[in-house]
Amino acid sequence: MVLTDSRLHLQYTDYGILIPIRTSKVTKVLAHLSAAPALDGLSWKLDGITEPVDRAALERVHTKDYVERLYGPRLKDEILRAYELIDAEGNHHRYAPETAVKPLSQFFEEVALLHVAGTTQTCRLALERGWAFFTGGGMHHGHSDRGTGFCLVNDLVIAVRTLQAEGRVRDAWIIDIDAHKGDGTASLTAGDQSILTLSIHMAQGWPLDPETATERGLDNPSLVPSDVDIAQEPGEDAEYLPRLAQGLEELRALALERNGRLPDLVLVVDGADPYEKDELPSTATMRLTLAQMLERDLLVDRFLTKLKLPSAWVNAGGYGDHVWEVYAQFLEKVLPEKLS
């Protein structure tokens, strides 16, 4: 089942934000699937995010002070920082407020909280049906006390903590195959055996570039390792799939060693930004072909299916006019078998 919502079709430029996040990342995927012969007659889509999200959900993951800032007069400052819309000299960066048709203050509720709600609802669908995909979510750079890397909060950990608080989930995995290290997720779950994490990412890309990695010294939470960390150097794209396969086996073994059991739920951060046609400059050191991207997604899906683990997928990072191709090909391939 694919969870989507027409509110996800918004343009970031409506808020004056010039980051290359295109509505095609959702709309072209849905159009492609609607025309796919293999899906004809199948009920594959659920329209409408209905999951409620309150401050208590955020405070299970983020500090009370940070949540207070998000709900108070300092919200705009937090958005400017998280989305890197102001440079070191205080000038606008990838931000043109004079072109905005919506106030930036609405971004928190209309975008960030909507993604939190969608990710949590997708996890519920996965528990009920065994598999679900959300055309949003994946804010894996959200830290306990701040937002970074286009992530105001961390929807992934919030979703798991919500289900744990309800007693629906005891243990979970978060498998992050976005181009960027899942640093917020790693730091938020460090030392907690109930949430094990895997991240395969650029070794030299943000947030691990020297300037970012040293800006907060040794206590920089971006340097906290995932339970299974796989760092890809430039030019190692041919090794990506074998390393991912090995990492998945390491994660399984680690869960059995530490918890004596496999998880109740797996969240997959299915970023499209390792794709060679991604347009974000910081992803340039990872250049997987479209065929490699499909094999990546199928590798993870087959691994989890073999273990009979409910999985909730979120589409995470992906920038520019071509990233929709990554999700379209994967969903067209797996949906018929998931719905049979």
C-alpha positions as CSV (number, residue, x, y, z in Angstrom):
1,M,0.0,0.0,0.0
2,V,1.3,3.5,-0.9
3,L,0.3,6.3,1.5
4,T,0.1,9.7,-0.1
5,D,-1.7,13.0,0.4
6,S,-2.4,15.9,-2.0
7,R,-0.8,18.3,0.6
8,L,2.5,16.7,-0.2
9,H,2.3,18.1,-3.7
10,L,3.3,21.6,-2.4
11,Q,6.1,23.6,-3.9
12,Y,8.9,24.6,-1.5
13,T,9.2,27.7,-3.5
14,D,5.8,28.7,-2.1
15,Y,7.7,29.4,1.1
16,G,10.6,31.1,-0.7
17,I,12.8,28.0,-0.3
18,L,14.9,27.3,-3.4
19,I,16.2,23.8,-2.6
20,P,15.6,21.5,-5.6
21,I,12.8,19.4,-4.0
22,R,10.4,18.9,-6.8
23,T,6.7,18.0,-6.6
24,S,7.4,15.4,-9.4
25,K,9.0,13.3,-6.6
26,V,5.4,12.5,-5.7
27,T,3.2,13.5,-8.6
28,K,5.1,11.7,-11.4
29,V,5.4,8.6,-9.3
30,L,1.7,8.5,-8.8
31,A,1.0,9.2,-12.5
32,H,3.4,6.4,-13.5
33,L,1.8,3.9,-11.2
34,S,-1.7,4.9,-12.2
35,A,-0.8,4.0,-15.8
36,A,1.1,0.8,-15.1
37,P,-0.6,-2.3,-16.6
38,A,0.6,-4.5,-13.7
39,L,-1.4,-2.4,-11.3
40,D,-4.6,-2.2,-13.3
41,G,-7.5,-3.2,-11.1
42,L,-5.5,-3.3,-7.9
43,S,-6.1,-1.0,-4.9
44,W,-2.6,0.2,-4.3
45,K,-3.0,3.8,-3.0
46,L,-4.3,5.3,0.2
47,D,-5.1,9.0,-0.1
48,G,-5.0,11.1,3.0
49,I,-2.8,11.3,6.1
50,T,-5.0,11.1,9.2
51,E,-2.5,10.4,12.0
52,P,-2.6,13.1,14.8
53,V,0.7,14.5,16.0
54,D,1.1,16.5,19.2
55,R,3.9,18.0,21.2
56,A,4.1,14.9,23.4
57,A,5.1,12.9,20.4
58,L,8.0,15.3,19.5
59,E,9.1,15.5,23.2
60,R,9.7,11.7,23.3
61,V,12.6,12.4,20.9
62,H,13.5,16.1,21.0
63,T,14.4,18.2,24.0
64,K,11.6,20.1,25.6
65,D,13.5,23.4,25.0
66,Y,13.8,22.7,21.3
67,V,10.1,21.7,21.0
68,E,9.2,24.9,22.8
69,R,11.2,26.9,20.2
70,L,9.3,25.1,17.4
71,Y,6.0,26.0,18.9
72,G,7.0,29.6,19.8
73,P,8.3,32.8,18.3
74,R,11.7,31.3,17.5
75,L,10.3,28.9,14.9
76,K,11.4,31.0,11.9
77,D,15.0,31.0,13.1
78,E,14.9,27.2,13.5
79,I,13.6,26.8,10.0
80,L,16.2,29.1,8.5
81,R,19.0,27.1,10.3
82,A,17.7,23.6,9.5
83,Y,17.2,24.4,5.8
84,E,20.5,26.4,5.6
85,L,18.7,29.5,4.3
86,I,21.1,31.9,5.8
87,D,24.9,31.9,5.2
88,A,27.7,32.7,7.7
89,E,27.5,36.4,6.8
90,G,23.7,36.5,7.5
91,N,22.7,36.7,3.8
92,H,19.9,34.7,2.3
93,H,21.1,31.4,0.8
94,R,18.7,29.4,-1.5
95,Y,16.0,31.6,0.0
96,A,13.9,34.3,-1.6
97,P,11.3,35.4,0.8
98,E,10.1,38.2,-1.5
99,T,8.8,35.4,-3.9
100,A,7.0,33.5,-1.2
101,V,3.2,33.1,-1.3
102,K,3.0,31.5,2.1
103,P,4.6,32.7,5.4
104,L,7.6,30.6,6.5
105,S,5.9,30.2,9.9
106,Q,3.3,27.8,8.3
107,F,6.1,25.5,7.1
108,F,6.3,23.6,10.4
109,E,2.7,22.5,10.5
110,E,2.1,22.2,6.8
111,V,5.3,20.3,5.9
112,A,7.3,19.0,8.9
113,L,4.5,17.8,11.0
114,L,2.6,16.4,8.0
115,H,5.7,14.2,7.3
116,V,5.9,13.0,10.9
117,A,2.2,12.1,10.7
118,G,2.7,10.3,7.4
119,T,5.6,8.3,8.6
120,T,3.8,7.2,11.8
121,Q,0.7,6.2,9.8
122,T,2.9,4.2,7.4
123,C,4.4,2.3,10.3
124,R,0.9,1.4,11.4
125,L,0.0,0.2,7.9
126,A,3.1,-1.9,7.8
127,L,2.2,-3.6,11.1
128,E,-1.3,-4.3,9.8
129,R,-0.4,-5.3,6.2
130,G,3.2,-6.3,6.3
131,W,4.5,-3.6,4.0
132,A,3.7,0.1,3.2
133,F,5.4,3.0,1.4
134,F,5.0,6.7,2.1
135,T,5.6,9.3,-0.5
136,G,7.3,11.6,2.1
137,G,9.2,11.4,5.3
138,G,12.8,10.5,6.1
139,M,14.0,13.5,8.0
140,H,17.0,11.6,9.4
141,H,19.2,14.7,10.2
142,G,16.9,15.9,12.9
143,H,18.8,15.9,16.2
144,S,17.5,16.1,19.8
145,D,18.0,19.9,20.1
146,R,18.1,21.2,16.6
147,G,17.3,20.6,13.0
148,T,19.9,20.3,10.2
149,G,20.2,19.1,6.6
150,F,16.6,20.1,5.6
151,C,15.2,18.1,8.6
152,L,13.4,20.1,11.2
153,V,12.5,17.1,13.3
154,N,13.2,13.3,13.1
155,D,10.0,11.7,11.9
156,L,11.6,8.2,11.9
157,V,12.5,8.1,15.6
158,I,9.3,9.9,16.5
159,A,7.2,7.2,14.7
160,V,9.0,4.3,16.5
161,R,8.8,6.0,19.9
162,T,5.1,6.6,19.4
163,L,4.5,2.9,18.7
164,Q,6.7,1.9,21.5
165,A,4.8,4.1,23.9
166,E,1.6,2.5,22.8
167,G,3.0,-1.0,23.3
168,R,2.6,-1.9,19.6
169,V,6.4,-2.2,19.0
170,R,9.2,-3.4,21.2
171,D,12.1,-3.5,18.9
172,A,12.7,-1.8,15.5
173,W,15.4,-1.4,12.9
174,I,16.0,1.8,10.8
175,I,17.8,1.0,7.6
176,D,19.0,4.2,5.9
177,I,20.0,4.0,2.2
178,D,19.9,7.7,1.6
179,A,23.1,9.2,0.2
180,H,23.8,11.1,3.4
181,K,24.6,9.5,6.7
182,G,21.6,9.1,9.0
183,D,23.4,11.1,11.7
184,G,20.3,12.4,13.6
185,T,18.9,8.9,13.8
186,A,22.2,7.5,15.0
187,S,22.6,10.1,17.7
188,L,19.0,9.8,18.9
189,T,19.1,6.1,19.3
190,A,22.7,5.6,20.5
191,G,22.9,3.0,23.3
192,D,19.3,2.0,22.9
193,Q,19.2,-1.7,21.9
194,S,15.5,-1.4,21.1
195,I,16.3,0.6,17.9
196,L,19.1,-0.7,15.8
197,T,20.3,1.4,12.9
198,L,22.1,0.8,9.6
199,S,23.4,3.6,7.3
200,I,25.2,3.3,4.0
201,H,26.3,6.7,2.9
202,M,28.9,9.0,1.3
203,A,32.1,8.9,3.4
204,Q,33.1,12.4,2.3
205,G,29.7,14.1,1.8
206,W,27.8,16.3,4.2
207,P,27.5,15.9,7.2
208,L,30.9,14.2,7.3
209,D,32.8,16.8,5.3
210,P,35.7,18.2,7.4
211,E,34.1,21.6,7.9
212,T,30.9,20.2,9.3
213,A,32.5,17.4,11.2
214,T,34.7,19.8,13.2
215,E,32.3,22.6,13.8
216,R,31.1,21.2,17.1
217,G,34.3,19.4,18.2
218,L,34.4,16.0,19.6
219,D,30.8,16.1,20.9
220,N,29.4,16.6,17.4
221,P,26.4,14.3,17.3
222,S,26.9,13.8,13.5
223,L,29.9,11.7,14.3
224,V,27.9,9.2,16.4
225,P,28.1,5.9,14.5
226,S,25.1,3.9,13.4
227,D,25.0,0.3,14.8
228,V,26.1,-0.7,11.2
229,D,27.9,2.1,9.4
230,I,29.0,1.7,5.8
231,A,30.9,4.7,4.4
232,Q,31.3,4.8,0.6
233,E,34.4,6.6,-0.7
234,P,34.2,8.3,-4.2
235,G,34.6,5.8,-7.0
236,E,33.4,2.9,-5.0
237,D,29.9,2.6,-6.5
238,A,30.6,-0.9,-7.8
239,E,31.1,-2.1,-4.2
240,Y,27.8,-0.5,-3.0
241,L,25.5,-3.5,-3.4
242,P,27.8,-6.2,-2.0
243,R,28.6,-3.9,1.0
244,L,24.9,-3.3,1.6
245,A,24.1,-7.0,1.4
246,Q,26.9,-7.7,4.0
247,G,25.7,-4.9,6.2
248,L,22.1,-6.2,6.3
249,E,23.5,-9.6,7.4
250,E,25.5,-7.8,10.1
251,L,22.4,-6.1,11.3
252,R,20.5,-9.3,11.6
253,A,23.3,-11.0,13.5
254,L,23.6,-8.0,15.8
255,A,19.9,-8.0,16.6
256,L,20.1,-11.7,17.5
257,E,23.2,-11.2,19.6
258,R,21.9,-8.2,21.5
259,N,18.2,-8.8,21.7
260,G,17.9,-12.5,21.0
261,R,15.1,-11.7,18.4
262,L,14.3,-9.9,15.2
263,P,12.4,-6.6,15.3
264,D,8.7,-6.0,15.3
265,L,9.1,-3.3,12.6
266,V,11.6,-2.1,10.1
267,L,11.7,1.5,8.8
268,V,13.5,1.9,5.4
269,V,14.8,5.4,4.6
270,D,14.7,5.0,0.8
271,G,16.5,8.1,-0.4
272,A,16.8,8.5,-4.1
273,D,19.8,10.9,-3.9
274,P,22.5,8.2,-4.6
275,Y,21.1,8.3,-8.1
276,E,23.5,9.6,-10.7
277,K,20.9,12.1,-11.9
278,D,20.3,13.7,-8.5
279,E,20.8,17.4,-8.6
280,L,22.0,18.3,-5.1
281,P,25.7,19.2,-5.2
282,S,26.4,17.4,-2.0
283,T,25.5,14.0,-3.5
284,A,28.0,14.2,-6.3
285,T,30.4,11.6,-4.8
286,M,27.8,8.8,-5.2
287,R,26.6,8.1,-8.7
288,L,24.5,4.9,-8.8
289,T,22.8,4.1,-12.1
290,L,19.0,3.6,-12.3
291,A,19.6,-0.2,-12.6
292,Q,21.7,-0.1,-9.4
293,M,19.1,1.8,-7.6
294,L,16.5,-0.8,-8.4
295,E,18.7,-3.6,-7.3
296,R,19.4,-1.7,-4.1
297,D,15.8,-1.4,-3.3
298,L,15.0,-5.0,-4.2
299,L,18.0,-6.2,-2.2
300,V,16.6,-4.6,1.0
301,D,13.0,-5.6,0.2
302,R,13.9,-9.3,-0.5
303,F,16.1,-9.4,2.7
304,L,13.2,-8.2,4.9
305,T,10.6,-10.3,3.1
306,K,12.7,-13.4,3.6
307,L,12.8,-12.7,7.3
308,K,9.0,-12.0,7.3
309,L,9.5,-8.5,8.9
310,P,6.9,-5.8,8.5
311,S,8.6,-2.9,6.7
312,A,7.6,0.8,6.4
313,W,9.3,2.7,3.5
314,V,9.7,6.5,3.3
315,N,11.1,8.2,0.3
316,A,13.5,10.6,2.0
317,G,16.2,12.5,0.1
318,G,16.0,13.0,-3.7
319,Y,16.5,16.3,-5.6
320,G,15.8,17.4,-9.1
321,D,13.6,16.4,-12.0
322,H,14.7,12.7,-12.4
323,V,14.5,11.2,-8.9
324,W,10.9,10.1,-9.3
325,E,12.2,7.4,-11.7
326,V,13.8,5.6,-8.7
327,Y,10.6,5.3,-6.8
328,A,8.4,4.6,-9.8
329,Q,10.5,1.6,-11.0
330,F,10.7,0.0,-7.5
331,L,7.0,0.4,-6.7
332,E,5.9,-0.8,-10.1
333,K,8.0,-3.9,-9.5
334,V,7.0,-4.8,-6.0
335,L,3.4,-3.6,-5.6
336,P,1.7,-6.4,-7.5
337,E,3.4,-9.0,-5.3
338,K,2.7,-7.0,-2.1
339,L,-1.0,-6.7,-3.0
340,S,-1.5,-10.3,-4.1
